[in-house]
Amino acid sequence: MKKTYLTTSIAYTNAPPHIGYALELVQADSYARFKRSIGEDVWFLTGTDEHGLKINQKAKELGIDTIDFCNNMSAMFLKLIKELNISNNDFIRTTDQEKHWPSVIKLWNDLVENGDIYEKEYEGQYCVGCEAFVAPRDIVDGMCAIHKKAPEKVKENNYFFRLSKYSNQILECLEKDIIKVTPQSRKNEMISFIKSGLEDVSFSRPKDKVGWGIPVPGDDNQLIYVWADALTNYISAISDNLNDYWPADVHFVGKDISKFHILIWPAMLMSLGLSLPKNIFIHGFITVDGQKMSKSLGNVIDPFELIEKYGADAFRYYFLREITPTEDGDFSYLKFQERYNADLVGGLGNLVARVNAMAKKVSIEGLVIEKEITDLVNNIRSQRDEAMESFKFSVALASIWELISFADKYIEENKPWEKDAKNKEQVICNLTHLIKSIGELIAPFMPKTSSNILNNVSGHLFERYVD
């Protein structure tokens, strides 16, 4: 059985979960479920990133101990995972001193032993949002290009990682697709970034400035850089069976942290002599009614409210179908309601209810599904599988909905509800096969709905929305 190791990024716990991270969870989960359905042994990891300046500052603002703040935030992400029916095998926390810290400390010591950590005084522009020093090319009109806030001028003594040493090796890995990056545009961005010159990166911060993290071995005045700590989770989580699952088959990440995963992480692995991840899948941001989500605009979408109102499968369906996987996508309640009513209530739910009702009135025992129907299902399954292998979740779902459209048309053409309809039993036999096939095909995307269909639950599957 082929072993497959999939990860999301680990969620930063300075704030509650948002729909952007929920998108990443359902993308990774649908891929994990798909891979399991074709017989692969999947290990699916997610978790929370709980160190760094932003988290320490937020806890102080609230007047609570930082670890209590982290516990509360991490619990919210675990709740989201449960409510979205995410099938992760493990959940890693970077504050876990038994499971995570030993791997980080070992990694640091190995980097030192390999000559890739050195100490120097540094002066630069530090963005708290990025938890990183930002280069002049990443500052636009005095603001961090990602977080739109002015970085802080910092002068301090830190430990640095020799990222520049691995510049040519990383470039070769990208150009030869040793590390495959989806989409191509993100790969091209990183190639251009490398060619413009990689600089060594600060791998520690003074403890008196950050105050929350893993101490540098042998120097309690410094804390290990939050990204060096966070990226190591992919190894620390499987440290007991690293040889079985490493390298990662896919890292699912957002575009704002692609640089860390495409440049810094491979360089760290090269220094350690470990294999590189095979794929890095990068999704975009979600806007709301065409605007960036912002507390000041009052347009931040709470994923828990959407799940409570529509159910987890409707939530999963919308973000997998409506949002182009690798691009920025827009959310609106109007679009959500339209998809819900048209595709789920009026589409899938109505079809299942009609076929179940007709199937109860006839006997189809001994009948064989017609070849035209089985060929169609097999063709749609091939389309779905091909799309999933390329992380084209919306395309995969669109292909399944072609089967729903065919079934609706097939019913209208054959009118099996009529008393003297021709070949009524055979038509209903074919329809029940279509329904069962649809139930199987949607399993990676809408697991509960799939289970309901395959267990012959009649009636509307989607009826939670109340105007």
C-alpha positions as CSV (number, residue, x, y, z in Angstrom):
1,M,0.0,0.0,0.0
2,K,1.4,3.4,-1.1
3,K,2.1,5.6,1.9
4,T,1.1,9.3,1.5
5,Y,1.9,12.1,3.9
6,L,-0.2,15.3,3.6
7,T,-0.1,18.4,5.7
8,T,-1.8,21.7,6.1
9,S,0.2,24.7,7.4
10,I,-0.2,25.0,11.1
11,A,-2.6,27.7,12.1
12,Y,-1.2,30.7,13.9
13,T,-3.1,31.1,17.2
14,N,-3.1,34.9,17.5
15,A,-6.7,35.0,16.5
16,P,-9.7,32.6,16.1
17,P,-10.1,30.5,12.9
18,H,-11.3,32.3,9.7
19,I,-12.7,31.0,6.5
20,G,-9.4,31.3,4.7
21,Y,-7.9,28.6,6.9
22,A,-11.2,26.6,6.7
23,L,-10.7,26.6,2.9
24,E,-7.2,25.1,3.4
25,L,-8.6,22.4,5.7
26,V,-11.3,21.2,3.4
27,Q,-9.0,21.3,0.4
28,A,-6.5,19.1,2.2
29,D,-9.2,16.9,3.6
30,S,-10.9,16.2,0.3
31,Y,-7.5,15.2,-1.2
32,A,-6.7,13.0,1.8
33,R,-10.1,11.3,1.5
34,F,-9.7,10.8,-2.2
35,K,-6.3,9.2,-1.8
36,R,-7.6,6.9,0.9
37,S,-10.5,5.9,-1.5
38,I,-8.1,4.7,-4.1
39,G,-6.2,2.5,-1.6
40,E,-3.4,4.7,-0.3
41,D,-2.2,4.7,3.3
42,V,-2.6,8.4,4.1
43,W,-1.2,10.2,7.1
44,F,-2.9,13.6,7.3
45,L,-1.4,16.2,9.7
46,T,-2.7,19.6,10.8
47,G,-2.1,21.6,14.0
48,T,-1.4,25.0,15.6
49,D,1.6,27.3,15.6
50,E,1.8,28.9,19.1
51,H,5.0,30.8,19.5
52,G,6.2,34.3,18.5
53,L,5.8,37.9,19.2
54,K,2.2,38.4,18.0
55,I,0.9,35.7,20.3
56,N,2.7,37.0,23.3
57,Q,1.5,40.5,22.6
58,K,-2.1,39.4,22.2
59,A,-2.1,37.4,25.5
60,K,-0.7,40.5,27.3
61,E,-3.4,42.6,25.8
62,L,-6.0,40.3,27.2
63,G,-4.2,40.0,30.6
64,I,-3.9,36.2,30.6
65,D,-1.0,33.8,30.6
66,T,0.3,33.1,27.1
67,I,0.0,29.4,27.5
68,D,-3.7,29.8,28.6
69,F,-4.3,32.0,25.5
70,C,-2.7,29.4,23.3
71,N,-4.7,26.6,24.9
72,N,-8.0,28.5,24.2
73,M,-7.1,29.3,20.6
74,S,-5.9,25.8,19.8
75,A,-9.1,24.4,21.2
76,M,-11.0,26.6,18.7
77,F,-9.1,25.2,15.8
78,L,-9.7,21.7,17.1
79,K,-13.4,22.5,17.3
80,L,-13.4,23.8,13.7
81,I,-11.7,20.6,12.5
82,K,-14.3,18.5,14.3
83,E,-17.3,20.5,12.9
84,L,-15.9,20.4,9.3
85,N,-15.5,16.6,9.6
86,I,-11.8,16.8,8.9
87,S,-10.2,13.4,8.7
88,N,-6.7,14.3,10.1
89,N,-4.7,11.5,11.7
90,D,-2.8,13.9,14.0
91,F,-2.9,17.4,15.5
92,I,0.5,18.9,16.4
93,R,1.0,21.9,18.7
94,T,4.3,23.8,18.8
95,T,4.0,24.3,22.6
96,D,4.1,20.5,23.0
97,Q,7.4,20.1,24.9
98,E,7.3,16.3,24.7
99,K,6.5,15.8,21.1
100,H,7.6,18.9,19.2
101,W,10.4,20.6,21.1
102,P,12.9,17.8,21.0
103,S,12.8,17.7,17.2
104,V,13.3,21.5,17.0
105,I,16.3,21.4,19.4
106,K,17.8,18.5,17.4
107,L,17.3,20.3,14.2
108,W,19.0,23.4,15.6
109,N,21.9,21.4,16.8
110,D,22.3,19.6,13.5
111,L,22.2,23.0,11.6
112,V,25.0,24.2,13.9
113,E,27.0,21.1,13.5
114,N,26.7,21.4,9.7
115,G,28.0,25.0,9.8
116,D,24.8,26.6,8.7
117,I,24.1,28.7,11.9
118,Y,26.2,31.7,12.8
119,E,25.9,34.8,15.0
120,K,26.0,38.4,13.9
121,E,24.5,41.8,14.7
122,Y,21.8,42.8,12.2
123,E,19.9,45.9,11.4
124,G,16.7,45.7,9.3
125,Q,13.0,46.2,8.9
126,Y,10.9,43.7,10.9
127,C,7.3,43.0,10.1
128,V,5.4,41.7,13.2
129,G,2.7,40.4,10.9
130,C,5.1,38.3,8.9
131,E,7.2,37.5,12.0
132,A,10.2,38.1,9.7
133,F,12.7,40.7,8.6
134,V,11.5,42.0,5.2
135,A,13.8,43.0,2.3
136,P,13.5,46.4,0.7
137,R,11.9,44.8,-2.4
138,D,9.0,43.6,-0.1
139,I,8.3,47.1,1.2
140,V,5.9,49.2,-0.9
141,D,5.3,52.9,0.0
142,G,6.9,52.2,3.4
143,M,4.5,49.3,4.1
144,C,4.9,45.5,4.2
145,A,3.5,44.3,0.8
146,I,1.5,41.6,2.5
147,H,0.3,43.2,5.8
148,K,0.1,46.8,4.7
149,K,1.7,48.0,7.9
150,A,5.0,49.9,8.3
151,P,7.7,47.5,9.5
152,E,9.7,48.3,12.6
153,K,13.4,49.2,12.4
154,V,15.3,46.7,14.5
155,K,19.0,46.4,15.4
156,E,19.9,43.3,17.4
157,N,22.3,40.4,17.7
158,N,20.8,37.2,16.3
159,Y,21.7,33.8,15.0
160,F,21.4,33.4,11.2
161,F,20.8,30.5,8.9
162,R,22.9,30.3,5.7
163,L,20.0,30.3,3.3
164,S,22.2,31.8,0.5
165,K,24.4,28.7,0.6
166,Y,21.6,26.7,-0.9
167,S,20.3,29.2,-3.5
168,N,21.5,27.3,-6.5
169,Q,20.3,23.9,-5.2
170,I,16.8,25.3,-4.5
171,L,16.7,26.9,-7.9
172,E,17.6,23.6,-9.6
173,C,14.9,21.8,-7.6
174,L,12.3,24.2,-8.8
175,E,13.3,24.4,-12.4
176,K,13.5,20.6,-12.7
177,D,10.2,20.1,-10.7
178,I,12.0,18.0,-8.0
179,I,9.7,20.1,-5.8
180,K,6.5,20.6,-7.8
181,V,4.7,23.9,-7.0
182,T,1.1,24.4,-7.8
183,P,0.2,26.9,-9.4
184,Q,3.0,27.5,-11.9
185,S,2.8,31.3,-11.2
186,R,4.0,30.8,-7.6
187,K,6.9,28.7,-8.8
188,N,7.8,31.4,-11.3
189,E,7.7,34.1,-8.5
190,M,10.1,32.1,-6.4
191,I,12.5,31.4,-9.2
192,S,12.6,35.2,-9.9
193,F,13.1,35.8,-6.2
194,I,16.0,33.4,-6.0
195,K,17.7,34.9,-9.1
196,S,17.5,38.4,-7.6
197,G,19.6,37.1,-4.7
198,L,18.8,35.1,-1.6
199,E,20.1,36.5,1.7
200,D,20.8,34.6,4.9
201,V,17.8,34.7,7.3
202,S,17.6,35.5,11.0
203,F,16.9,32.3,12.8
204,S,16.6,33.7,16.4
205,R,15.2,36.7,18.2
206,P,16.3,38.1,21.6
207,K,14.2,36.6,24.4
208,D,13.6,40.0,26.1
209,K,11.9,41.3,22.9
210,V,9.8,38.2,21.9
211,G,9.4,36.5,25.3
212,W,7.6,33.4,24.0
213,G,9.2,30.5,22.2
214,I,11.8,27.7,22.3
215,P,15.2,28.8,23.8
216,V,18.2,28.5,21.5
217,P,20.3,25.5,22.8
218,G,23.2,26.9,24.8
219,D,22.0,30.5,24.7
220,D,18.9,31.2,26.9
221,N,19.0,34.9,25.9
222,Q,17.8,34.0,22.4
223,L,14.6,32.2,21.2
224,I,14.5,30.1,18.0
225,Y,12.9,32.0,15.2
226,V,9.2,31.1,15.0
227,W,9.4,29.9,11.4
228,A,12.3,27.6,12.1
229,D,10.2,26.2,15.0
230,A,6.9,26.0,13.0
231,L,8.3,24.4,9.8
232,T,9.8,21.6,11.9
233,N,6.3,20.4,12.9
234,Y,6.2,18.4,9.6
235,I,9.0,16.3,11.0
236,S,8.3,16.3,14.7
237,A,4.8,15.0,14.2
238,I,6.1,11.8,12.5
239,S,9.4,11.5,14.3
240,D,8.6,8.0,15.4
241,N,7.9,6.8,11.9
242,L,9.8,9.3,9.8
243,N,11.2,6.6,7.5
244,D,7.7,5.4,6.7
245,Y,6.1,8.7,5.7
246,W,8.8,11.3,4.9
247,P,9.1,13.1,2.5
248,A,5.8,14.9,2.5
249,D,3.8,14.2,-0.6
250,V,1.9,17.5,-0.3
251,H,2.2,20.6,1.8
252,F,-1.1,22.7,1.6
253,V,-0.3,26.3,2.3
254,G,-1.6,29.8,1.7
255,K,0.1,32.2,-0.7
256,D,1.3,34.5,2.1
257,I,3.6,31.8,3.5
258,S,4.7,30.3,0.2
259,K,8.2,31.8,0.5
260,F,8.9,30.1,3.8
261,H,7.9,26.7,2.4
262,I,9.5,27.0,-1.1
263,L,12.8,28.6,0.0
264,I,13.6,28.3,3.7
265,W,12.1,24.8,4.4
266,P,13.9,23.1,1.5
267,A,17.2,24.7,2.5
268,M,16.8,23.5,6.1
269,L,16.1,20.0,4.7
270,M,19.2,20.1,2.5
271,S,21.3,21.1,5.4
272,L,19.9,18.1,7.4
273,G,20.3,15.7,4.5
274,L,16.6,14.9,4.4
275,S,14.5,14.4,1.2
276,L,12.5,17.3,-0.1
277,P,8.7,17.6,-0.1
278,K,7.3,16.4,-3.5
279,N,4.5,19.0,-3.9
280,I,3.6,22.3,-2.5
281,F,0.0,23.4,-3.2
282,I,-0.7,27.1,-2.7
283,H,-4.2,28.5,-2.4
284,G,-5.2,32.2,-2.6
285,F,-7.0,34.5,-0.3
286,I,-10.8,34.9,0.2
287,T,-12.4,38.3,-0.1
288,V,-15.9,39.2,1.0
289,D,-18.1,41.0,-1.6
290,G,-14.9,42.0,-3.4
291,Q,-13.2,43.5,-0.3
292,K,-10.4,42.2,1.9
293,M,-11.8,40.8,5.2
294,S,-11.3,43.4,8.0
295,K,-12.6,43.9,11.5
296,S,-12.9,47.6,10.7
297,L,-15.1,46.9,7.7
298,G,-17.2,44.5,9.8
299,N,-17.0,41.8,7.1
300,V,-15.1,39.1,8.8
301,I,-16.9,35.8,8.2
302,D,-17.2,33.4,11.1
303,P,-16.9,29.8,9.8
304,F,-18.7,28.4,12.8
305,E,-21.8,30.5,12.0
306,L,-21.9,29.2,8.4
307,I,-21.5,25.6,9.5
308,E,-24.3,26.1,12.1
309,K,-26.7,27.5,9.6
310,Y,-26.0,25.3,6.6
311,G,-24.1,22.3,7.8
312,A,-20.5,21.2,7.3
313,D,-21.1,19.5,3.9
314,A,-22.7,22.6,2.4
315,F,-19.8,24.7,3.7
316,R,-17.3,22.2,2.2
317,Y,-19.1,22.1,-1.1
318,Y,-19.3,25.9,-1.5
319,F,-15.6,26.6,-0.9
320,L,-14.5,23.7,-3.0
321,R,-16.8,24.4,-5.9
322,E,-17.0,28.2,-6.0
323,I,-13.4,29.1,-5.2
324,T,-10.8,28.4,-7.9
325,P,-8.3,26.3,-5.9
326,T,-5.1,28.3,-6.6
327,E,-6.5,31.8,-7.0
328,D,-8.1,34.5,-4.8
329,G,-11.8,33.9,-4.5
330,D,-14.8,36.0,-3.3
331,F,-17.4,35.0,-0.8
332,S,-20.8,36.5,-0.5
333,Y,-23.9,35.3,1.4
334,L,-25.8,35.7,-1.9
335,K,-23.5,33.4,-3.8
336,F,-23.5,30.9,-0.9
337,Q,-27.4,30.8,-0.9
338,E,-27.6,30.5,-4.6
339,R,-25.2,27.5,-4.7
340,Y,-26.9,26.0,-1.7
341,N,-30.4,26.3,-3.2
342,A,-29.5,25.4,-6.8
343,D,-26.9,22.8,-6.5
344,L,-27.7,21.1,-3.2
345,V,-31.4,21.6,-2.4
346,G,-32.7,21.8,-5.9
347,G,-30.0,19.7,-7.5
348,L,-28.6,16.8,-5.5
349,G,-31.1,16.7,-2.7
350,N,-34.2,16.8,-5.1
351,L,-32.7,14.1,-7.3
352,V,-32.1,11.7,-4.5
353,A,-35.6,12.3,-3.0
354,R,-37.3,11.7,-6.4
355,V,-35.3,8.5,-7.2
356,N,-35.8,7.1,-3.7
357,A,-39.5,7.7,-3.9
358,M,-39.8,6.0,-7.2
359,A,-37.6,3.1,-6.2
360,K,-39.9,2.2,-3.3
361,K,-42.8,1.6,-5.7
362,V,-41.2,-1.0,-8.0
363,S,-39.0,-4.1,-7.8
364,I,-35.7,-4.0,-9.7
365,E,-34.3,-7.3,-8.4
366,G,-32.4,-9.2,-11.1
367,L,-32.1,-6.3,-13.4
368,V,-28.7,-5.3,-14.8
369,I,-27.6,-1.7,-15.2
370,E,-27.4,-0.7,-18.9
371,K,-23.9,-0.3,-20.4
372,E,-24.6,3.3,-21.4
373,I,-25.1,4.2,-17.7
374,T,-22.0,2.3,-16.4
375,D,-19.8,3.8,-19.2
376,L,-21.0,7.3,-18.3
377,V,-20.3,6.7,-14.6
378,N,-16.8,5.4,-15.3
379,N,-16.1,8.3,-17.5
380,I,-17.1,10.8,-14.8
381,R,-15.1,8.9,-12.2
382,S,-12.0,9.2,-14.5
383,Q,-12.6,12.9,-14.9
384,R,-13.0,13.4,-11.2
385,D,-9.8,11.4,-10.4
386,E,-7.7,13.2,-13.0
387,A,-8.9,16.6,-11.6
388,M,-8.1,15.5,-8.0
389,E,-4.6,14.4,-8.9
390,S,-4.0,18.0,-10.1
391,F,-5.7,19.6,-7.1
392,K,-8.6,20.9,-9.3
393,F,-11.3,20.5,-6.7
394,S,-13.8,22.7,-8.4
395,V,-13.4,20.8,-11.7
396,A,-13.8,17.5,-10.0
397,L,-17.1,18.6,-8.4
398,A,-18.3,20.1,-11.7
399,S,-17.8,16.7,-13.4
400,I,-19.9,15.0,-10.8
401,W,-22.7,17.6,-11.2
402,E,-22.7,16.6,-14.9
403,L,-24.0,13.2,-13.7
404,I,-26.7,14.9,-11.7
405,S,-27.8,16.9,-14.7
406,F,-27.8,13.8,-16.8
407,A,-30.0,12.0,-14.2
408,D,-32.5,14.8,-14.1
409,K,-32.7,14.8,-17.9
410,Y,-33.0,11.0,-18.0
411,I,-36.0,11.2,-15.6
412,E,-37.8,13.8,-17.7
413,E,-37.2,11.9,-20.9
414,N,-38.4,8.5,-19.6
415,K,-41.1,9.7,-17.1
416,P,-40.8,6.6,-14.8
417,W,-43.4,8.0,-12.4
418,E,-46.1,7.4,-15.0
419,K,-48.1,4.2,-14.6
420,D,-47.6,2.9,-18.1
421,A,-44.1,4.3,-18.6
422,K,-41.9,2.1,-21.0
423,N,-39.2,0.1,-19.2
424,K,-40.1,1.7,-15.9
425,E,-38.2,-0.8,-13.8
426,Q,-35.1,-0.7,-15.9
427,V,-35.0,3.1,-15.9
428,I,-35.4,3.2,-12.1
429,C,-32.7,0.5,-11.8
430,N,-30.4,2.7,-13.9
431,L,-31.3,5.8,-11.7
432,T,-30.5,4.0,-8.5
433,H,-27.1,3.1,-9.9
434,L,-26.5,6.7,-10.8
435,I,-27.5,7.8,-7.3
436,K,-25.2,5.3,-5.6
437,S,-22.4,6.3,-7.9
438,I,-22.9,10.0,-7.1
439,G,-22.9,9.1,-3.4
440,E,-19.5,7.4,-3.9
441,L,-18.0,10.1,-6.0
442,I,-18.9,13.0,-3.6
443,A,-17.5,11.2,-0.6
444,P,-14.1,13.1,-0.5
445,F,-16.0,16.4,-0.6
446,M,-19.2,15.8,1.4
447,P,-18.6,12.7,3.5
448,K,-21.8,12.9,5.6
449,T,-24.0,13.5,2.5
450,S,-22.3,10.6,0.8
451,S,-23.0,8.3,3.7
452,N,-26.7,9.4,3.8
453,I,-27.1,8.6,0.1
454,L,-25.4,5.3,0.3
455,N,-27.5,4.3,3.3
456,N,-30.6,5.1,1.3
457,V,-31.8,8.0,3.4
458,S,-34.8,9.4,1.5
459,G,-36.1,13.0,1.5
460,H,-34.2,16.2,1.1
461,L,-30.6,16.1,2.2
462,F,-30.3,19.8,2.5
463,E,-33.0,21.7,4.3
464,R,-31.2,23.7,7.0
465,Y,-31.3,27.1,5.3
466,V,-34.0,29.4,6.6
467,D,-34.4,32.7,4.8
